[in-house]
Amino acid sequence: MRILNEITAVNEGAVNSAEKTSMYASTRVREVERRAASACDFETSVQYVTKSSEGAWGVIGSESDGGGAVPTSLLEGGTTIRVAPMERSRGGWDDEHFHDKLRVPEGSSAGRGLVVTLEAMARECVTVALSPHPYFDMGKTYAIHLGAAGNLSTVIRRRLPSGNEAIDSTFPGRICTDDRFTSYWIVLQDGVLSAGVGTCPGKKCIATLDDRLYHQLRSGVDACKFVGIGNSALGRHARDLKVRNVSVMPLPSLFGMGGVPVDKVEAVNIDQDDSLGASSAAAPDAELLSEYKRECAKAKARAEKFGTEYKQPPPDAFFKWSEARRLRANPEKGFVTGIDVMSAEEKAKAERRKARFAEDEKNRKRERGDDVEEGEDAKDNMDEAEAGKGGPSKEDENRNDPILIEHSWDNEDLVVGQRFDPPQHLWTIQPDPEAPGDDDKQIEGDAEEEEEKAVLVPEKVHIFSIDWAAFKQIRSDDIMAHFAVYGPSYVEWLGELSCNVHFEDKFSAARALAGMSKEIPSPPPEIAVKNKQDSMRNQVSGKTADGEEENAMATVEKEDSAEVEDSVVETRTTEGVDPSAVDEKQITAEREDDIPPPSDLGAMGWRLAHNPVRKVANDRFGRRGTRARALMRVATSEDVLVERPTEWPRPPPGFTTKRVLGPGSDFDTRWRQRRRGDGGRNKRRRRDGGGRRYNDEEEEERWNRDRYYSDEEYESYDEHMGDYDGDDRDYDDDKLPAALDRGLKSSRAGFSVEEMEAERAARRNAE
């Protein structure tokens, strides 16, 4: 009997557990995602709006709370609308963005206005349309763009029937979030349209448009009743957005003729407002955004004072160009480390975890009967310790083309003019003040600008490439792929060879810098000094390391060295020494003494990247597989681009977009040689003595005329400005010069129809 009772109790417990599980499952709401508002279901219900003690909008309560009943159209619970970026045609709006039931409930008066609330998660451009019909009616529809212009402002606009003019207002503020849902409200009452952030309509107003004149002149049938949900993001970085909990109701009669009280417009930065769910960590651009809002407020006050029309100024009017461009780009957030993994405490924890895992692996090997060598772990620890000190890791040793530490000074004479070295007071190793050198000028300059000293920006890693031709093919996507493991957020280009890589916090940037680069010794090793002397000697002799003839750049260096030699001979003559008695070796030795030593990159804080930056895909800028070596360091406040560049230095002779480049490609011009045969035509010309002959300068000019980009295009070619947006030029393949666009005239001099006819006529006359 006792056993039977125990079995019955167990069965009853199982039934109760099943009932609890079923009850829990019934309370959960399954999220359903729809691709447009037209594909959703809406229902009409009654909500009770309360009034606060201050007379403002209260909370949505029940009838027992004393709230006023308001009929409301609601999006079906558990439904999320995923809205794709709209197309430009028809202003971007389509029938799919509206729904017959997404409106002020039938039977309710919409003559005075309406109230819309919703939640959205987006990087930018959450767009809400208020229309008298379930479609976009030009001249009668309001469009509210929340987070327009790269999430820098909110725009309320009503386009006039012509479509070319509009009545609008713009207010600064970053209000969109791509990592959480944010609540928004829109209130239209008596021709005044207001928008804000939060769950309480009327509070935290961010934008308003006074259109009471149109409200008084329009007919009753043109009152806004329907609501559309859209996405006005444009460009290659446009992303889908999500919207949920949409509700539409008429103005509650609870507030009387005065309508819903609306606060004064204020600029809101949602990443800094704790009441809106901001994180404790400040956004990287928080200071810039705050300054931008202050400047916009000043500009608006000046416009009101002088009675002029206010137009929101772009960020370029107040900030340095690269900083303004980053604000407009509104980059996606990267990975946040949150803790200093490079601290001594975290390193000690990592070592203990590593030792524990190694011991567990050793025990498993013993259990399987495998042989375990006692010195195996010690050897692995020594290898990793050497790698942590900046020495070559096992991966680097096994690589076919490792980057050695002496490579840090390769091409220094070619690219040093484009390298941004940190100010002397930020060097990791301070130089001896008594030691002579070119650094004295920099120290004096720092003393003069002591009031505005540069500071380190630990959230950014500065990159400088030592391979000019190869790095010109690298784009922002390649840099992001190179640092993908550490979660970068943005690439800020400073020139053809340098850029800043932004991270969400300083810990992520420190991890990336330590994990992807190694220290450079200070002072430079002897092999670096020797390599520079050999490079200068090769330039003087006009030969490369492979014994080939050098190009025009080396010829210039050779001419400069010849001037040095002439000056030495002239000095000997002035001192009363016979120039013929001067030994050539002595001149060479004195010339080598004048060669400046390699820069002390290690003292400046530079580090050498373990792996070259590689191009990940073919495009019109270069070929997949191109690789460029790079130096890295912590960025400073001076590593910014003040103005947009208008001209760029001419690339090295070895640059091309049609082949894979790498170290040593700066002066490799063998690819220019014609590979295809000409059927013996040129051979007959050489045998007959006919045809035109060209010298080296003319050959260079002919190649420039036939290359992928012309000289004029190079002057305006916005190279390395990374991501092209609406403010930059569009470089389409169909805009590149085609052979047929030149007509019947050949692009190669000497082979046009006119020139060939003239040559044949000259031969006939000679015969």
Buried (B, 14 or more C-beta within 10 A) or exposed (E): EEEEEEEEEEEEEEEEEEEEEEEEEEEEEEEEEBEBBBEBEBEBEEBBBBBEEEEBBBEBEEEEEEBBEBBBBBBEEEBBBEBBBBEEEEBBBBBBBBBEBBBBBEEBBBEBBBBBBBBBBBBBBBBBBBBBBBBBBBBBBBBBBBBBBBBBBBBBBBBEEEEEEEBBBBBBBBBBBBEEBBBBBBBBBBBBBBBBBBBBBBBBBBBBBEBEEBBEEBEEEBBBBBBBBBBBBBEEBBBBBBBBBBBBBBBBEBBEEEBBBBBEBBBBBBBBBEEBBBEEEEBBBBEBBEEBBEBBBEBBEEEEEEEEEBEBBBBBEBBBBBBBBBBBBBBEBBBBBEEBBBEEEEEEEEEEEBEEEBEEEBEEEEEEEEEEEEEEBEEEBEBBEEBEEBBBBEEBEEEEEBBEBBBBBBBBBBBEEBBBBBBBBBBBEEBEEEEEEEBEEBBEEBEEEEEEEBEBBBBBBBBBBBBBBBBBBBBBBBBBBBBEEBBBBBBBBBBBBBBBBBBBBBBBBBBBBBEBBBBBBBBBBEEBBEBBBEBBBBBBEBBBEEEEEBBEBBBEBBEEBEEBBEEBBEEBEEEEEEEEEBEEEEBBEBBEEEBEBBBBBBBBBBBBBBBBBBBBEEBEBBBEBBBBBBBBBBBBBBBBBEEBBEEBEEBBBBBBBEBBBBBBBBBBBEEEEEEEEEEEEEEEBEEEEEBEEEEEEEEBBBEEEEBEBBEEBBEEBBBBBBBBBEEEEEBEEEEEBEEEEEEEEBEEBBBBEEBEEEBEEEEEEEE
